[in-house]
Amino acid sequence: MNDRAAGTNLDTVRRHNLAAVLGLVHREGPLARSALTQATGLNRSTVGALVAELGELGLVEEREPGANNRVGRPSPVVVPAGRVVAIAVNPEVDAVTVAIVGLDATVQRRVRYPTGHVPTAEEAIAIVSALIDGLRPALAAASRVVGIGVAVPGLVREEDGVVRLAPHLEWTEEPFAAELAAATGFSVLAANDASLGANAERLFGAGRGAADVVYLNGGASGIGAGVIVGGLPLTGISGYAGELGHTLVNSAGVRCHCGAIGCLETEVSQRELLRVLGMDAADADELSRALSAAVGSGDQAVVAEVDRQLGFLATALRNATNVFDPQLIVLGGFLGALHALDPERLPRLVSEQALAASAERLSIVRAELGSDILMIGAAELAFGPLLASPAS
């Protein structure tokens, strides 16, 4: 009886240590065995055995280190296996995007399919299935496909991936994860797009090393947000926390999709920026270039709209600063493009309105992952079970 209990405890410790080592390599990238030994507090032989087991599972690879000036034999470098992949999906109001993302957080392939209209859930599933079929040769080259992660611009119930409400997509109570799994044969997990973007930036982008982060993303489907508190995502009881796009910024504003008046995403929108720029559609990079050119040339209509939107955005960020006391606010999508026009302006506007004590250590930055952010975030969701239990 005691022997069995001891064996179970040892196996539990081994599984925990496997997850710890794989998580470090996944998040930090190539790490020498000596660095893993230091980071985990385990002895060299234990780390060596764990790395060997992860190698047998096909989750990491060992490489010879580069030249250095240290005395003695350098430690082998452990890297995450890029041939272990996840499929990332992001349905939006004007397109459906599918990507292949490696365990090394590299976006290997990405395909964006413009829809020309707001897709129904059924249409989005058909498009995703077709795009995955087109990616079969690339998937066949992978050593393992862990499943699909979906970044949805709306409220997603955490336990089953049901899209409770995605107002811009006009989806309500859609069992999207289950139906996509049935259509593709892959396991599927789904969550709010901004929450996944926040996690991606925390792990691999501008938020690395920060424990308290507010992330806001602006896109064709409105404004979403994710909040990291003490290094952990703030989800709420059902996974709906962080809807800063639906906070009040203008009591004299227009009615939002959600039914309220003057929400952030009705006052700060990509659609209005495209309108004053005379553009029908653009991705974040194209919009950023167009805004920069228009403001640089002194286009008064664009300058006025930028000023208006930055004012309302500053109000929302003041609220986020006062409520969450973050170290960092990260802006993605067109919000990042607005901020990049004058990186000192938004921090100044926020500091003028927020509580002085909350704003004094705050930094506001543009997201670093660019157009890859939601793909990496959705893939991270799919990798979650593997990272938690590599040997399962």
C-alpha positions as CSV (number, residue, x, y, z in Angstrom):
1,M,0.0,0.0,0.0
2,N,2.7,2.4,1.0
3,D,4.9,1.4,-2.0
4,R,2.0,2.1,-4.4
5,A,1.4,5.5,-2.8
6,A,5.1,6.4,-3.1
7,G,5.1,5.3,-6.7
8,T,2.1,7.4,-7.5
9,N,3.6,10.4,-5.8
10,L,6.9,10.0,-7.7
11,D,5.0,9.6,-11.0
12,T,3.0,12.8,-10.2
13,V,6.3,14.7,-9.5
14,R,7.8,13.4,-12.8
15,R,4.8,14.5,-14.8
16,H,4.9,17.9,-13.1
17,N,8.6,18.3,-13.8
18,L,8.0,17.3,-17.5
19,A,5.4,20.0,-17.8
20,A,7.7,22.5,-16.1
21,V,10.6,21.8,-18.4
22,L,8.5,21.8,-21.6
23,G,6.8,25.0,-20.5
24,L,10.1,26.8,-20.0
25,V,11.4,25.7,-23.4
26,H,8.1,26.6,-25.1
27,R,7.9,30.1,-23.5
28,E,11.6,31.1,-23.5
29,G,12.8,29.4,-26.7
30,P,16.1,27.6,-26.9
31,L,17.6,27.0,-23.5
32,A,20.8,25.3,-22.4
33,R,20.4,22.4,-20.1
34,S,22.3,24.3,-17.5
35,A,19.8,27.1,-17.8
36,L,16.9,24.6,-17.3
37,T,18.8,23.2,-14.2
38,Q,19.0,26.7,-12.7
39,A,15.4,27.7,-13.6
40,T,13.8,24.5,-12.2
41,G,16.1,24.0,-9.2
42,L,16.4,20.3,-10.2
43,N,19.7,18.5,-10.4
44,R,21.6,18.0,-13.7
45,S,20.8,14.3,-14.0
46,T,17.1,14.8,-13.4
47,V,16.9,17.6,-16.0
48,G,18.9,15.3,-18.4
49,A,16.4,12.5,-17.9
50,L,13.4,14.9,-18.4
51,V,14.8,16.3,-21.6
52,A,15.5,12.8,-22.9
53,E,11.9,11.8,-22.2
54,L,10.5,14.9,-23.9
55,G,12.8,14.2,-26.8
56,E,11.4,10.6,-27.1
57,L,7.9,12.1,-27.0
58,G,8.9,14.3,-30.0
59,L,8.3,17.6,-28.1
60,V,11.8,19.0,-27.9
61,E,15.1,18.6,-29.7
62,E,18.7,19.0,-28.5
63,R,21.3,21.0,-30.5
64,E,24.9,21.7,-30.1
65,P,25.5,25.1,-28.6
66,G,27.2,27.9,-30.4
67,A,30.8,28.9,-29.7
68,N,31.5,30.7,-26.4
69,N,34.4,31.6,-24.2
70,R,33.5,29.5,-21.2
71,V,35.9,26.9,-19.9
72,G,34.7,23.3,-20.1
73,R,32.2,21.5,-22.3
74,P,29.2,23.7,-23.1
75,S,25.7,22.5,-22.2
76,P,23.4,21.2,-25.1
77,V,20.7,23.6,-26.1
78,V,17.0,22.4,-25.8
79,V,14.5,23.8,-28.4
80,P,10.8,23.2,-28.8
81,A,9.8,20.9,-31.7
82,G,8.4,23.2,-34.4
83,R,7.0,20.1,-36.2
84,V,4.5,19.8,-33.3
85,V,1.7,22.2,-34.5
86,A,-1.7,23.6,-33.7
87,I,-4.3,25.0,-36.1
88,A,-5.4,28.5,-35.2
89,V,-8.7,30.0,-36.4
90,N,-10.1,33.5,-36.2
91,P,-13.6,34.3,-37.7
92,E,-14.2,38.0,-38.2
93,V,-17.0,40.1,-39.8
94,D,-15.2,40.2,-43.2
95,A,-12.9,37.2,-43.3
96,V,-11.9,33.8,-41.8
97,T,-8.3,33.2,-41.0
98,V,-6.6,29.8,-40.5
99,A,-3.0,29.3,-39.6
100,I,-0.5,26.6,-38.6
101,V,1.5,27.4,-35.6
102,G,4.4,25.4,-34.2
103,L,5.2,24.6,-30.6
104,D,8.0,27.1,-31.0
105,A,5.3,29.9,-31.4
106,T,6.2,30.4,-35.0
107,V,3.4,31.0,-37.5
108,Q,4.3,28.6,-40.3
109,R,1.4,29.2,-42.7
110,R,-1.5,31.6,-42.6
111,V,-4.5,31.9,-45.0
112,R,-7.0,34.7,-44.8
113,Y,-10.3,34.1,-46.7
114,P,-12.3,37.3,-47.3
115,T,-16.0,36.6,-47.1
116,G,-17.5,39.9,-48.4
117,H,-20.2,39.6,-45.7
118,V,-20.6,38.6,-42.1
119,P,-20.3,34.8,-42.1
120,T,-22.8,32.7,-40.2
121,A,-21.4,30.1,-37.8
122,E,-22.2,27.4,-40.4
123,E,-20.5,29.3,-43.2
124,A,-17.4,29.9,-41.0
125,I,-17.2,26.2,-40.2
126,A,-17.4,25.3,-43.9
127,I,-14.7,27.8,-44.7
128,V,-12.4,26.6,-42.0
129,S,-12.9,23.0,-43.1
130,A,-12.0,23.9,-46.7
131,L,-9.0,26.0,-45.7
132,I,-7.7,23.1,-43.5
133,D,-8.1,20.7,-46.5
134,G,-6.0,23.1,-48.5
135,L,-3.3,23.0,-45.8
136,R,-3.2,19.2,-45.7
137,P,0.3,19.0,-47.3
138,A,1.7,21.3,-44.7
139,L,-0.1,19.4,-41.9
140,A,1.2,16.1,-43.2
141,A,4.8,17.4,-42.7
142,A,4.0,17.9,-39.0
143,S,5.0,15.3,-36.5
144,R,1.8,15.9,-34.5
145,V,-1.3,18.2,-34.8
146,V,-2.6,18.8,-31.3
147,G,-5.9,20.3,-32.4
148,I,-7.6,23.6,-33.2
149,G,-7.7,26.8,-31.1
150,V,-10.3,29.4,-32.1
151,A,-10.1,33.1,-31.3
152,V,-13.7,34.4,-31.3
153,P,-14.7,38.1,-31.2
154,G,-17.3,37.6,-28.6
155,L,-18.3,35.9,-25.3
156,V,-17.3,32.3,-25.3
157,R,-18.3,29.9,-22.5
158,E,-15.1,28.5,-21.2
159,E,-16.1,24.9,-20.4
160,D,-17.6,24.0,-23.8
161,G,-16.7,26.6,-26.4
162,V,-20.3,27.8,-26.9
163,V,-20.3,31.3,-28.4
164,R,-22.9,33.0,-26.1
165,L,-22.8,36.3,-28.0
166,A,-20.7,37.6,-30.8
167,P,-22.6,40.8,-31.7
168,H,-20.7,41.8,-34.7
169,L,-20.8,38.3,-36.1
170,E,-24.5,38.2,-35.2
171,W,-23.9,34.8,-33.5
172,T,-25.9,33.8,-30.4
173,E,-25.7,30.5,-28.5
174,E,-23.6,28.9,-31.2
175,P,-21.9,25.5,-30.2
176,F,-19.1,26.5,-32.5
177,A,-16.3,24.4,-30.9
178,A,-18.3,21.2,-30.9
179,E,-19.6,21.7,-34.5
180,L,-16.1,22.5,-35.8
181,A,-14.7,19.4,-34.1
182,A,-17.4,17.3,-35.8
183,A,-16.6,18.9,-39.2
184,T,-12.8,18.5,-39.1
185,G,-12.1,15.6,-36.8
186,F,-9.8,17.6,-34.6
187,S,-10.3,18.5,-31.0
188,V,-11.3,22.2,-30.7
189,L,-11.1,24.8,-27.9
190,A,-12.5,28.3,-28.3
191,A,-12.2,31.5,-26.3
192,N,-12.5,35.2,-26.6
193,D,-10.0,36.7,-29.1
194,A,-8.7,39.5,-27.0
195,S,-8.2,37.3,-24.0
196,L,-6.1,35.0,-26.2
197,G,-4.2,38.0,-27.6
198,A,-3.5,39.2,-24.0
199,N,-2.0,35.8,-23.2
200,A,0.1,35.7,-26.4
201,E,1.6,39.2,-25.7
202,R,2.2,38.2,-22.1
203,L,4.2,35.1,-23.1
204,F,5.9,36.1,-26.3
205,G,5.4,39.8,-27.0
206,A,5.4,43.2,-25.3
207,G,4.1,41.9,-22.0
208,R,6.9,39.4,-21.3
209,G,8.0,39.6,-17.7
210,A,5.0,41.8,-16.7
211,A,2.6,40.3,-14.1
212,D,-0.2,42.9,-14.5
213,V,-1.2,43.7,-18.1
214,V,-4.3,45.1,-19.8
215,Y,-4.5,44.3,-23.5
216,L,-6.9,45.9,-25.9
217,N,-7.3,44.8,-29.5
218,G,-9.1,46.8,-32.2
219,G,-10.3,45.2,-35.4
220,A,-13.1,44.9,-37.9
221,S,-15.2,43.1,-35.2
222,G,-14.9,45.9,-32.6
223,I,-12.7,46.2,-29.5
224,G,-11.9,43.4,-27.1
225,A,-9.7,43.3,-24.1
226,G,-7.9,40.8,-21.9
227,V,-6.6,41.4,-18.4
228,I,-3.7,39.6,-16.7
229,V,-3.6,40.0,-12.9
230,G,-0.6,38.7,-10.9
231,G,0.5,36.7,-14.0
232,L,-2.8,34.9,-14.4
233,P,-5.7,35.7,-16.8
234,L,-8.7,37.4,-15.3
235,T,-11.6,35.2,-16.7
236,G,-14.5,35.7,-14.4
237,I,-16.9,33.0,-13.3
238,S,-17.8,31.9,-16.9
239,G,-14.8,33.3,-18.9
240,Y,-16.4,36.6,-19.9
241,A,-14.2,39.1,-18.0
242,G,-12.4,42.0,-19.6
243,E,-15.1,43.4,-21.9
244,L,-13.6,46.9,-21.9
245,G,-15.0,47.5,-25.4
246,H,-18.4,47.8,-23.7
247,T,-17.5,50.3,-21.0
248,L,-19.1,53.7,-21.1
249,V,-17.0,56.5,-22.7
250,N,-19.7,58.8,-24.0
251,S,-23.0,59.2,-22.3
252,A,-24.2,61.2,-25.4
253,G,-23.1,58.5,-27.8
254,V,-24.9,56.1,-30.1
255,R,-26.4,52.8,-29.3
256,C,-24.0,49.8,-29.4
257,H,-24.7,46.3,-30.6
258,C,-24.9,45.2,-27.0
259,G,-27.8,47.6,-26.4
260,A,-26.0,50.2,-24.2
261,I,-25.2,53.8,-25.2
262,G,-21.7,55.2,-25.8
263,C,-19.6,52.1,-25.5
264,L,-15.9,52.4,-26.3
265,E,-16.2,50.3,-29.5
266,T,-19.0,52.6,-30.9
267,E,-16.8,55.7,-30.4
268,V,-13.4,54.2,-31.4
269,S,-13.8,52.1,-34.5
270,Q,-11.8,50.8,-37.5
271,R,-14.8,51.4,-39.7
272,E,-14.7,55.2,-39.1
273,L,-11.0,55.3,-39.7
274,L,-11.4,53.5,-43.0
275,R,-14.2,55.9,-44.0
276,V,-12.2,59.0,-43.5
277,L,-9.3,57.4,-45.3
278,G,-11.5,56.4,-48.2
279,M,-10.7,52.7,-47.9
280,D,-13.1,49.8,-47.9
281,A,-10.9,47.4,-46.0
282,A,-7.4,47.0,-44.7
283,D,-5.5,44.8,-42.3
284,A,-3.7,46.4,-39.3
285,D,-0.5,46.9,-41.1
286,E,-2.1,48.5,-44.2
287,L,-4.3,50.7,-42.0
288,S,-1.2,51.8,-40.0
289,R,0.6,52.9,-43.1
290,A,-2.4,54.7,-44.5
291,L,-3.0,56.6,-41.2
292,S,0.6,57.6,-40.9
293,A,0.7,58.9,-44.5
294,A,-2.6,60.9,-44.1
295,V,-1.6,62.4,-40.7
296,G,1.9,63.2,-42.1
297,S,0.3,65.0,-45.1
298,G,-1.9,67.1,-42.8
299,D,-5.3,65.5,-44.0
300,Q,-7.6,67.5,-41.7
301,A,-10.5,65.0,-41.8
302,V,-8.2,62.1,-40.7
303,V,-6.4,64.3,-38.1
304,A,-9.8,65.2,-36.6
305,E,-11.0,61.6,-36.5
306,V,-7.8,60.5,-34.9
307,D,-8.0,63.2,-32.3
308,R,-11.6,62.2,-31.5
309,Q,-10.9,58.5,-31.2
310,L,-7.8,59.0,-29.1
311,G,-9.8,61.2,-26.6
312,F,-12.4,58.4,-26.1
313,L,-9.7,55.7,-25.9
314,A,-7.9,57.7,-23.2
315,T,-11.1,57.7,-21.2
316,A,-11.4,53.9,-21.4
317,L,-7.7,53.5,-20.5
318,R,-8.1,55.8,-17.5
319,N,-10.9,53.5,-16.3
320,A,-8.7,50.4,-16.8
321,T,-5.8,52.1,-15.0
322,N,-7.9,53.1,-12.0
323,V,-9.6,49.6,-11.8
324,F,-6.7,47.3,-12.5
325,D,-3.5,49.3,-11.6
326,P,-1.6,47.6,-14.4
327,Q,2.1,47.8,-15.1
328,L,1.5,47.7,-18.8
329,I,-1.3,48.5,-21.3
330,V,-0.7,46.8,-24.7
331,L,-2.6,48.0,-27.7
332,G,-3.1,45.8,-30.7
333,G,-4.8,46.1,-34.1
334,F,-5.9,49.6,-35.2
335,L,-5.5,50.8,-31.6
336,G,-1.8,50.1,-31.9
337,A,-1.8,52.0,-35.1
338,L,-3.5,55.0,-33.5
339,H,-1.0,54.9,-30.6
340,A,2.0,54.7,-33.0
341,L,1.1,58.0,-34.6
342,D,2.3,59.8,-31.5
343,P,3.5,57.4,-28.8
344,E,3.7,60.1,-26.1
345,R,0.2,61.5,-26.5
346,L,-1.9,58.7,-25.2
347,P,0.1,58.2,-22.0
348,R,-0.1,61.9,-21.4
349,L,-3.9,61.9,-21.8
350,V,-4.3,58.9,-19.5
351,S,-2.0,60.3,-16.8
352,E,-4.0,63.6,-16.9
353,Q,-7.2,61.8,-16.1
354,A,-6.3,58.7,-14.0
355,L,-5.5,58.6,-10.3
356,A,-1.9,59.8,-10.0
357,A,-0.8,56.9,-7.9
358,S,-2.2,54.4,-10.4
359,A,-0.7,56.0,-13.5
360,E,2.8,56.9,-12.2
361,R,4.3,53.5,-13.1
362,L,2.1,52.8,-16.1
363,S,3.5,52.2,-19.6
364,I,1.4,52.1,-22.7
365,V,2.9,50.2,-25.7
366,R,2.0,48.8,-29.0
367,A,1.6,45.0,-29.3
368,E,4.8,43.4,-30.7
369,L,3.3,40.3,-32.3
370,G,1.4,42.3,-35.0
371,S,-0.9,40.3,-37.3
372,D,0.3,37.0,-35.7
373,I,-1.0,37.8,-32.3
374,L,-4.4,36.1,-32.5
375,M,-3.0,33.1,-34.4
376,I,-0.4,32.6,-31.6
377,G,-3.0,33.2,-28.9
378,A,-5.4,30.7,-30.4
379,A,-2.6,28.1,-30.9
380,E,-1.6,28.6,-27.3
381,L,-5.2,27.6,-26.3
382,A,-4.8,24.4,-28.4
383,F,-1.4,23.6,-26.9
384,G,-2.7,24.0,-23.3
385,P,-3.5,20.3,-22.6
386,L,-0.2,19.2,-24.1
387,L,1.8,21.7,-22.1
388,A,-0.1,20.8,-18.9
389,S,0.5,17.0,-19.3
390,P,3.2,16.2,-21.9
391,A,3.2,12.5,-21.2
392,S,-0.6,12.0,-21.4
